[in-house]
Amino acid sequence: VRNSRDEVVLKQRRSAERLRAERAARALKAKATHKASRQVALRRAEAYVAEYRRQERMEVALRREAKATGNFYVPAEAKVAFVIRIRGINGVPLQTKKILQLLRLRQIHNGVFVPPHKATIEMLR
């Protein structure tokens, strides 16, 4: 009986060691993939920063050029606006309720992206 118990203990130790080794290998692999994804994210962020700096320099150059030639520089307007509902329904006029419905802002603290053309700007006033 003692011999079989020793075999069971040995088996348990071997399986525990095997599981520990597998877990360590998985952890190493996960660490490597995490490091690679962090590097990709960093490169992407650096590219965004470079792009926005280039745009900013271009805006400044266009503004200076317009000023030098005696013209006005009109910067481009935003393509979308983000609208957030910050108030509940109590005491809100009927027309405002309808506008909130049209903008799909049915709950408080919800937000939607809208194109800032004449109709939506008038609604938001």
DSSP file (Angstrom, degrees, kcal/mol; ACC not computed):
  #  RESIDUE AA STRUCTURE BP1 BP2  ACC     N-H-->O    O-->H-N    N-H-->O    O-->H-N    TCO  KAPPA ALPHA  PHI   PSI    X-CA   Y-CA   Z-CA
    1    1 A V     >        0   0    0      0, 0.0     4,-1.6     0, 0.0     5,-0.1   0.000 360.0 360.0 360.0 -38.0    0.0    0.0    0.0
    2    2 A R  H  >  +     0   0    0      1,-0.2     4,-2.1     2,-0.2     5,-0.2   0.872 360.0  55.7 -63.6 -38.1    2.9    2.4    0.8
    3    3 A N  H  > S+     0   0    0      1,-0.2     4,-1.9     2,-0.2    -1,-0.2   0.909 106.9  48.2 -63.3 -43.7    4.4    1.9   -2.6
    4    4 A S  H  > S+     0   0    0      1,-0.2     4,-2.1     2,-0.2    -1,-0.2   0.859 109.7  53.4 -68.0 -33.8    1.2    2.9   -4.5
    5    5 A R  H  X S+     0   0    0     -4,-1.6     4,-2.4     2,-0.2    -1,-0.2   0.915 108.2  50.1 -66.6 -41.3    0.9    6.0   -2.2
    6    6 A D  H  X S+     0   0    0     -4,-2.1     4,-2.6     1,-0.2    -2,-0.2   0.890 109.4  51.9 -62.2 -39.0    4.4    7.1   -3.1
    7    7 A E  H  X S+     0   0    0     -4,-1.9     4,-2.7     2,-0.2    -1,-0.2   0.904 108.8  50.3 -64.0 -40.3    3.6    6.6   -6.8
    8    8 A V  H  X S+     0   0    0     -4,-2.1     4,-2.6     2,-0.2    -2,-0.2   0.923 111.2  48.4 -63.6 -43.8    0.6    8.8   -6.4
    9    9 A V  H  X S+     0   0    0     -4,-2.4     4,-2.6     2,-0.2    -2,-0.2   0.920 112.2  49.0 -63.1 -43.4    2.6   11.5   -4.7
   10   10 A L  H  X S+     0   0    0     -4,-2.6     4,-2.7     1,-0.2    -2,-0.2   0.920 111.1  50.3 -61.4 -42.9    5.3   11.3   -7.4
   11   11 A K  H  X S+     0   0    0     -4,-2.7     4,-2.6     1,-0.2    -2,-0.2   0.922 110.7  49.3 -60.3 -44.3    2.6   11.6  -10.1
   12   12 A Q  H  X S+     0   0    0     -4,-2.6     4,-2.4     1,-0.2    -2,-0.2   0.909 111.5  49.1 -63.1 -41.9    1.1   14.6   -8.4
   13   13 A R  H  X S+     0   0    0     -4,-2.6     4,-2.8     2,-0.2    -2,-0.2   0.927 111.5  49.1 -62.9 -45.2    4.5   16.3   -8.1
   14   14 A R  H  X S+     0   0    0     -4,-2.7     4,-2.6     1,-0.2    -2,-0.2   0.925 113.2  46.2 -60.6 -44.8    5.3   15.6  -11.8
   15   15 A S  H  X S+     0   0    0     -4,-2.6     4,-2.6     2,-0.2    -1,-0.2   0.886 112.4  50.9 -67.5 -36.1    1.9   17.0  -12.9
   16   16 A A  H  X S+     0   0    0     -4,-2.4     4,-2.5    -5,-0.2    -2,-0.2   0.914 111.6  47.7 -65.5 -42.0    2.3   20.0  -10.7
   17   17 A E  H  X S+     0   0    0     -4,-2.8     4,-2.5     2,-0.2    -2,-0.2   0.910 111.9  50.0 -63.8 -41.7    5.8   20.7  -12.1
   18   18 A R  H  X S+     0   0    0     -4,-2.6     4,-2.5     2,-0.2    -2,-0.2   0.924 112.2  47.2 -62.4 -44.3    4.5   20.3  -15.7
   19   19 A L  H  X S+     0   0    0     -4,-2.6     4,-2.7     2,-0.2    -2,-0.2   0.901 111.5  51.2 -63.2 -40.8    1.6   22.7  -14.9
   20   20 A R  H  X S+     0   0    0     -4,-2.5     4,-2.3     2,-0.2    -2,-0.2   0.907 111.1  48.2 -62.4 -42.1    4.1   25.2  -13.4
   21   21 A A  H  X S+     0   0    0     -4,-2.5     4,-2.4     2,-0.2    -2,-0.2   0.910 112.3  48.5 -65.4 -42.3    6.3   25.0  -16.4
   22   22 A E  H  X S+     0   0    0     -4,-2.5     4,-2.6     2,-0.2    -2,-0.2   0.922 111.8  49.7 -62.8 -43.4    3.4   25.5  -18.8
   23   23 A R  H  X S+     0   0    0     -4,-2.7     4,-2.4     1,-0.2    -2,-0.2   0.906 110.9  49.4 -62.2 -41.8    2.2   28.5  -16.8
   24   24 A A  H  X S+     0   0    0     -4,-2.3     4,-2.4     2,-0.2    -1,-0.2   0.901 111.1  49.7 -64.5 -40.8    5.7   30.0  -16.8
   25   25 A A  H  X S+     0   0    0     -4,-2.4     4,-2.4     2,-0.2    -2,-0.2   0.916 111.4  48.7 -64.3 -42.5    5.9   29.5  -20.6
   26   26 A R  H  X S+     0   0    0     -4,-2.6     4,-2.8     1,-0.2    -2,-0.2   0.902 110.5  51.4 -62.3 -40.5    2.5   31.1  -21.1
   27   27 A A  H  X S+     0   0    0     -4,-2.4     4,-2.4     2,-0.2    -2,-0.2   0.908 110.1  48.9 -64.2 -41.7    3.5   34.0  -18.8
   28   28 A L  H  X S+     0   0    0     -4,-2.4     4,-2.2     2,-0.2    -1,-0.2   0.921 113.0  47.3 -62.3 -43.7    6.7   34.6  -20.9
   29   29 A K  H  X S+     0   0    0     -4,-2.4     4,-2.5     1,-0.2    -2,-0.2   0.919 112.4  49.1 -64.5 -43.1    4.7   34.5  -24.1
   30   30 A A  H  X S+     0   0    0     -4,-2.8     4,-2.4     1,-0.2    -1,-0.2   0.891 110.3  51.7 -63.6 -38.9    2.1   36.9  -22.8
   31   31 A K  H  X S+     0   0    0     -4,-2.4     4,-2.3     2,-0.2    -1,-0.2   0.907 110.4  48.5 -63.8 -41.6    4.8   39.3  -21.5
   32   32 A A  H  X S+     0   0    0     -4,-2.2     4,-2.3     2,-0.2    -2,-0.2   0.927 113.0  46.1 -65.5 -44.6    6.5   39.3  -25.0
   33   33 A T  H  X S+     0   0    0     -4,-2.5     4,-2.5     1,-0.2    -1,-0.2   0.884 112.4  51.7 -66.7 -36.3    3.2   39.9  -26.8
   34   34 A H  H  X S+     0   0    0     -4,-2.4     4,-2.2    -5,-0.2    -1,-0.2   0.911 110.0  49.1 -64.7 -41.6    2.3   42.7  -24.3
   35   35 A K  H  X S+     0   0    0     -4,-2.3     4,-2.0     2,-0.2    -2,-0.2   0.909 111.7  49.1 -64.2 -41.7    5.7   44.3  -24.9
   36   36 A A  H  X S+     0   0    0     -4,-2.3     4,-2.1     1,-0.2    -2,-0.2   0.913 111.3  48.8 -64.4 -42.6    5.3   44.2  -28.6
   37   37 A S  H  X S+     0   0    0     -4,-2.5     4,-2.3     1,-0.2    -1,-0.2   0.867 109.5  52.9 -67.5 -34.6    1.8   45.7  -28.5
   38   38 A R  H  X S+     0   0    0     -4,-2.2     4,-2.4     2,-0.2    -1,-0.2   0.891 108.8  50.1 -64.9 -39.3    3.1   48.5  -26.2
   39   39 A Q  H  X S+     0   0    0     -4,-2.0     4,-2.4     2,-0.2    -2,-0.2   0.906 110.6  49.3 -65.8 -40.6    5.8   49.3  -28.7
   40   40 A V  H  X S+     0   0    0     -4,-2.1     4,-2.4     2,-0.2    -2,-0.2   0.918 111.4  49.6 -63.0 -43.1    3.3   49.4  -31.5
   41   41 A A  H  X S+     0   0    0     -4,-2.3     4,-2.5     2,-0.2    -2,-0.2   0.897 110.4  50.6 -63.3 -40.1    1.0   51.7  -29.5
   42   42 A L  H  X S+     0   0    0     -4,-2.4     4,-2.5     2,-0.2    -2,-0.2   0.924 110.8  48.1 -64.4 -44.5    4.0   54.0  -28.7
   43   43 A R  H  X S+     0   0    0     -4,-2.4     4,-2.1     1,-0.2    -2,-0.2   0.904 112.2  50.0 -62.2 -40.4    4.9   54.2  -32.4
   44   44 A R  H  X S+     0   0    0     -4,-2.4     4,-2.2     2,-0.2    -2,-0.2   0.917 110.9  49.0 -64.5 -42.8    1.3   54.9  -33.3
   45   45 A A  H  X S+     0   0    0     -4,-2.5     4,-2.5     1,-0.2    -2,-0.2   0.904 110.3  51.1 -63.6 -41.3    1.1   57.7  -30.7
   46   46 A E  H  X S+     0   0    0     -4,-2.5     4,-2.5     1,-0.2    -1,-0.2   0.891 109.0  51.6 -62.9 -38.5    4.3   59.2  -31.9
   47   47 A A  H  X S+     0   0    0     -4,-2.1     4,-2.4     2,-0.2    -2,-0.2   0.908 109.7  49.5 -64.7 -40.9    3.0   59.2  -35.5
   48   48 A Y  H  X S+     0   0    0     -4,-2.2     4,-2.7     2,-0.2     5,-0.2   0.928 111.1  49.2 -62.4 -44.9   -0.2   61.0  -34.3
   49   49 A V  H  X S+     0   0    0     -4,-2.5     4,-2.4     1,-0.2     5,-0.2   0.924 111.8  48.6 -61.0 -44.5    1.9   63.6  -32.4
   50   50 A A  H  X S+     0   0    0     -4,-2.5     4,-2.3     1,-0.2    -1,-0.2   0.913 111.6  50.2 -62.4 -42.0    4.0   64.2  -35.5
   51   51 A E  H  X S+     0   0    0     -4,-2.4     4,-2.3     1,-0.2    -2,-0.2   0.926 112.1  46.2 -62.6 -45.2    0.9   64.5  -37.7
   52   52 A Y  H  X S+     0   0    0     -4,-2.7     4,-2.3     2,-0.2    -1,-0.2   0.866 112.0  51.2 -69.4 -35.0   -0.8   67.0  -35.4
   53   53 A R  H  X S+     0   0    0     -4,-2.4     4,-2.6    -5,-0.2    -1,-0.2   0.911 110.1  50.3 -64.2 -41.3    2.4   69.1  -35.1
   54   54 A R  H  X S+     0   0    0     -4,-2.3     4,-2.1     1,-0.2    -2,-0.2   0.913 111.1  48.6 -63.0 -42.4    2.7   69.2  -38.8
   55   55 A Q  H  X S+     0   0    0     -4,-2.3     4,-2.4     2,-0.2    -1,-0.2   0.908 110.8  50.9 -62.5 -41.8   -0.9   70.3  -39.1
   56   56 A E  H  X S+     0   0    0     -4,-2.3     4,-2.3     1,-0.2    -2,-0.2   0.921 110.6  48.2 -63.3 -44.3   -0.3   73.0  -36.5
   57   57 A R  H  X S+     0   0    0     -4,-2.6     4,-2.5     1,-0.2    -1,-0.2   0.883 110.6  52.4 -63.1 -37.4    2.8   74.3  -38.3
   58   58 A M  H  X S+     0   0    0     -4,-2.1     4,-2.6     2,-0.2    -2,-0.2   0.908 108.5  50.4 -64.5 -42.1    0.8   74.3  -41.6
   59   59 A E  H  X S+     0   0    0     -4,-2.4     4,-2.5     2,-0.2    -2,-0.2   0.928 111.7  47.8 -59.9 -45.9   -1.9   76.4  -40.0
   60   60 A V  H  X S+     0   0    0     -4,-2.3     4,-2.5     1,-0.2    -2,-0.2   0.916 112.0  49.7 -62.8 -43.1    0.6   78.9  -38.7
   61   61 A A  H  X S+     0   0    0     -4,-2.5     4,-2.6     1,-0.2    -1,-0.2   0.915 112.0  47.6 -63.5 -42.7    2.3   79.1  -42.1
   62   62 A L  H  X S+     0   0    0     -4,-2.6     4,-2.5     2,-0.2    -1,-0.2   0.901 111.8  50.5 -64.8 -40.3   -1.0   79.7  -43.8
   63   63 A R  H  X S+     0   0    0     -4,-2.5     4,-2.1     2,-0.2    -2,-0.2   0.922 113.2  45.5 -63.0 -44.0   -2.0   82.4  -41.3
   64   64 A R  H  X S+     0   0    0     -4,-2.5     4,-2.5     2,-0.2    -2,-0.2   0.899 112.2  51.4 -65.5 -41.5    1.3   84.2  -41.8
   65   65 A E  H  X S+     0   0    0     -4,-2.6     4,-1.8     1,-0.2     6,-0.2   0.920 111.0  47.8 -62.7 -43.3    1.1   83.9  -45.5
   66   66 A A  H  <>S+     0   0    0     -4,-2.5     5,-3.1     1,-0.2     4,-0.4   0.902 112.8  49.0 -64.2 -40.3   -2.4   85.4  -45.6
   67   67 A K  H ><5S+     0   0    0     -4,-2.1     3,-0.8     3,-0.2    -1,-0.2   0.886 109.3  52.6 -66.5 -38.2   -1.3   88.2  -43.2
   68   68 A A  H 3<5S+     0   0    0     -4,-2.5    -1,-0.2     1,-0.2    -2,-0.2   0.860 112.2  44.5 -66.8 -35.4    1.7   89.0  -45.4
   69   69 A T  T 3<5S-     0   0    0     -4,-1.8    -1,-0.2    -5,-0.2    -2,-0.2   0.446 118.8-109.8 -89.5   0.9   -0.4   89.3  -48.6
   70   70 A G  T < 5S+     0   0    0     -3,-0.8    -3,-0.2    -4,-0.4     2,-0.1   0.691  79.1 119.7  82.3  18.9   -3.0   91.3  -46.8
   71   71 A N      < -     0   0    0     -5,-3.1     2,-0.4    -6,-0.2    -1,-0.3  -0.447  62.8-109.9-104.8-179.0   -5.7   88.6  -46.8
   72   72 A F        -     0   0    0     -2,-0.1     2,-0.6    -3,-0.1    -9,-0.0  -0.908  19.0-142.2-112.7 143.6   -7.6   86.8  -44.0
   73   73 A Y        -     0   0    0     -2,-0.4   -10,-0.1   -10,-0.1   -11,-0.0  -0.926  11.5-164.6-105.2 122.7   -7.1   83.2  -43.1
   74   74 A V        -     0   0    0     -2,-0.6     3,-0.1     3,-0.0    -2,-0.0  -0.920  18.4-137.2-106.6 111.3  -10.3   81.3  -42.2
   75   75 A P        -     0   0    0      0, 0.0     2,-0.1     0, 0.0   -16,-0.0  -0.274  29.1 -94.0 -67.6 154.5   -9.4   78.0  -40.4
   76   76 A A        -     0   0    0      1,-0.1     2,-0.1     3,-0.0     3,-0.1  -0.372  41.2-125.0 -66.5 143.6  -11.4   74.9  -41.3
   77   77 A E        -     0   0    0      1,-0.1    -1,-0.1    -3,-0.1    -3,-0.0  -0.455  35.3 -82.5 -87.5 164.7  -14.3   74.1  -39.1
   78   78 A A        -     0   0    0     -2,-0.1    -1,-0.1     1,-0.1     3,-0.1  -0.307  26.7-145.6 -66.1 147.4  -14.9   70.9  -37.3
   79   79 A K  S    S+     0   0    0      1,-0.2     2,-0.3    36,-0.1    -1,-0.1   0.785  81.3  17.8 -84.5 -29.7  -16.4   68.0  -39.2
   80   80 A V        -     0   0    0     35,-0.2     2,-0.4    36,-0.1    -1,-0.2  -0.960  63.5-152.0-139.0 157.5  -18.4   66.6  -36.2
   81   81 A A  E     -A  114   0A   0     33,-2.8    33,-3.0    -2,-0.3     2,-0.6  -0.972  15.5-136.1-126.9 145.8  -19.5   67.8  -32.8
   82   82 A F  E     -A  113   0A   0     -2,-0.4     2,-0.5    31,-0.2    31,-0.2  -0.910  20.8-165.3-105.4 120.3  -20.2   65.7  -29.8
   83   83 A V  E     -A  112   0A   0     29,-3.1    29,-2.3    -2,-0.6     2,-0.4  -0.902   2.8-168.2-110.4 129.6  -23.4   66.5  -27.9
   84   84 A I  E     -A  111   0A   0     -2,-0.5     2,-0.6    27,-0.2    27,-0.2  -0.946  19.7-132.8-119.2 136.8  -24.1   65.3  -24.4
   85   85 A R        +     0   0    0     25,-2.8    24,-3.0    -2,-0.4    25,-0.2  -0.783  30.3 168.0 -86.3 123.0  -27.4   65.4  -22.5
   86   86 A I        +     0   0    0     -2,-0.6     2,-0.3    22,-0.2    -1,-0.1   0.344  52.7  66.2-117.9   4.7  -26.7   66.8  -19.0
   87   87 A R  S    S-     0   0    0      1,-0.1    22,-0.1    20,-0.1     5,-0.0  -0.943  72.4-125.1-130.7 149.9  -30.2   67.5  -17.8
   88   88 A G        -     0   0    0     -2,-0.3    -1,-0.1     2,-0.1    -2,-0.1   0.125  35.2 -97.3 -75.9-162.9  -33.2   65.3  -17.0
   89   89 A I  S >  S+     0   0    0      2,-0.1     3,-1.6     3,-0.0     2,-0.2   0.652  83.2 110.4 -96.0 -19.3  -36.7   65.6  -18.4
   90   90 A N  T 3  S+     0   0    0      1,-0.3    -2,-0.1     0, 0.0     0, 0.0  -0.388  91.8   0.6 -67.1 128.6  -38.4   67.6  -15.6
   91   91 A G  T 3  S+     0   0    0      1,-0.2    -1,-0.3    -2,-0.2    -2,-0.1   0.647  92.3 140.6  74.2  15.6  -39.3   71.2  -16.6
   92   92 A V    <   -     0   0    0     -3,-1.6    -1,-0.2     1,-0.1     5,-0.1  -0.794  54.9-114.6 -93.3 131.1  -38.0   70.8  -20.1
   93   93 A P     >  -     0   0    0      0, 0.0     4,-2.1     0, 0.0     5,-0.1  -0.171  23.6-113.5 -61.2 157.9  -40.1   72.5  -22.8
   94   94 A L  H  > S+     0   0    0      1,-0.2     4,-2.2     2,-0.2     5,-0.2   0.878 115.4  52.7 -61.1 -41.2  -41.9   70.4  -25.4
   95   95 A Q  H  > S+     0   0    0      1,-0.2     4,-2.2     2,-0.2    -1,-0.2   0.906 109.2  49.6 -64.3 -40.5  -39.8   71.7  -28.3
   96   96 A T  H  > S+     0   0    0      2,-0.2     4,-2.5     1,-0.2    -1,-0.2   0.890 108.6  53.5 -64.9 -39.1  -36.6   70.9  -26.5
   97   97 A K  H  X S+     0   0    0     -4,-2.1     4,-2.1     1,-0.2    -2,-0.2   0.921 108.6  49.7 -59.6 -43.3  -37.9   67.4  -25.8
   98   98 A K  H  X S+     0   0    0     -4,-2.2     4,-2.5     1,-0.2    -2,-0.2   0.901 110.1  50.1 -63.5 -41.3  -38.5   66.9  -29.5
   99   99 A I  H  X S+     0   0    0     -4,-2.2     4,-2.1     1,-0.2    -1,-0.2   0.911 109.0  51.9 -63.6 -41.8  -35.0   68.1  -30.3
  100  100 A L  H  <>S+     0   0    0     -4,-2.5     5,-3.2     1,-0.2    -1,-0.2   0.878 110.0  50.0 -62.5 -36.8  -33.5   65.7  -27.8
  101  101 A Q  H ><5S+     0   0    0     -4,-2.1     3,-1.7     3,-0.2    -2,-0.2   0.932 109.4  50.7 -64.0 -45.6  -35.5   62.9  -29.4
  102  102 A L  H 3<5S+     0   0    0     -4,-2.5    -2,-0.2     1,-0.3    -1,-0.2   0.852 110.8  48.7 -62.1 -34.2  -34.3   63.9  -32.9
  103  103 A L  T 3<5S-     0   0    0     -4,-2.1    -1,-0.3    -5,-0.2    -2,-0.2   0.408 114.7-119.4 -84.9   3.8  -30.7   63.9  -31.6
  104  104 A R  T < 5 +     0   0    0     -3,-1.7     2,-0.6     1,-0.2    -3,-0.2   0.882  68.3 139.6  59.0  41.4  -31.3   60.4  -30.0
  105  105 A L      < +     0   0    0     -5,-3.2    -1,-0.2     1,-0.2    -2,-0.1  -0.666   9.0 145.2-111.7  73.6  -30.5   61.8  -26.5
  106  106 A R        +     0   0    0     -2,-0.6     2,-0.3    -5,-0.1    -1,-0.2   0.746  58.9  49.2 -85.7 -24.9  -33.2   59.9  -24.6
  107  107 A Q  S >  S-     0   0    0     -3,-0.2     3,-1.2   -19,-0.0   -22,-0.2  -0.829  91.0-100.6-116.1 155.3  -31.2   59.4  -21.4
  108  108 A I  T 3  S+     0   0    0     -2,-0.3   -22,-0.2     1,-0.2     3,-0.1  -0.451 106.8  23.0 -68.8 145.4  -29.2   61.8  -19.2
  109  109 A H  T 3  S+     0   0    0    -24,-3.0     2,-0.3     1,-0.3    -1,-0.2   0.628  91.8 130.2  69.6  17.8  -25.4   61.5  -19.7
  110  110 A N    <   -     0   0    0     -3,-1.2   -25,-2.8   -25,-0.2     2,-0.3  -0.689  38.9-162.7 -91.9 155.7  -25.8   60.1  -23.2
  111  111 A G  E     -A   84   0A   0     -2,-0.3     2,-0.3   -27,-0.2   -27,-0.2  -0.975  10.3-171.8-139.3 153.3  -23.9   61.6  -26.1
  112  112 A V  E     -A   83   0A   0    -29,-2.3   -29,-3.1    -2,-0.3     2,-0.5  -0.979  25.3-122.1-140.0 152.7  -24.0   61.5  -29.9
  113  113 A F  E     +A   82   0A   0     -2,-0.3   -31,-0.2   -31,-0.2    -2,-0.0  -0.831  35.6 179.7 -90.6 131.2  -21.8   62.8  -32.7
  114  114 A V  E     -A   81   0A   0    -33,-3.0   -33,-2.8    -2,-0.5   -11,-0.0  -0.973  33.0-112.1-131.1 147.2  -23.6   65.2  -35.1
  115  115 A P        -     0   0    0      0, 0.0     2,-2.1     0, 0.0     5,-0.3  -0.640  31.9-127.4 -75.2 132.9  -22.4   67.1  -38.2
  116  116 A P        +     0   0    0      0, 0.0     2,-0.1     0, 0.0   -36,-0.1  -0.364  57.6 138.0 -84.4  64.2  -22.3   70.8  -37.3
  117  117 A H  S  > S-     0   0    0     -2,-2.1     4,-2.4     1,-0.0     5,-0.3  -0.427  71.6 -84.5 -96.6-178.7  -24.4   72.1  -40.2
  118  118 A K  H  > S+     0   0    0      1,-0.2     4,-2.4     2,-0.2     5,-0.2   0.866 123.9  51.2 -56.7 -44.4  -27.0   74.9  -40.0
  119  119 A A  H  > S+     0   0    0      1,-0.2     4,-2.0     2,-0.2    -1,-0.2   0.933 113.5  42.7 -61.8 -48.3  -29.9   72.6  -38.9
  120  120 A T  H  > S+     0   0    0     -5,-0.3     4,-2.2     2,-0.2    -1,-0.2   0.877 112.8  53.0 -70.3 -35.6  -28.1   70.9  -36.0
  121  121 A I  H  X S+     0   0    0     -4,-2.4     4,-1.0     1,-0.2    -1,-0.2   0.918 109.9  48.8 -64.1 -41.4  -26.5   74.2  -34.8
  122  122 A E  H  < S+     0   0    0     -4,-2.4     3,-0.5    -5,-0.3    -2,-0.2   0.890 110.3  52.0 -64.5 -38.0  -30.0   75.8  -34.8
  123  123 A M  H  < S+     0   0    0     -4,-2.0    -1,-0.2     1,-0.2    -2,-0.2   0.903 106.9  53.2 -62.5 -39.4  -31.3   72.8  -32.8
  124  124 A L  H  <        0   0    0     -4,-2.2    -1,-0.2     1,-0.3    -2,-0.2   0.685 360.0 360.0 -74.7 -17.0  -28.5   73.1  -30.3
  125  125 A R     <        0   0    0     -4,-1.0    -1,-0.3    -3,-0.5    -2,-0.2   0.499 360.0 360.0 -77.8 360.0  -29.3   76.8  -29.6
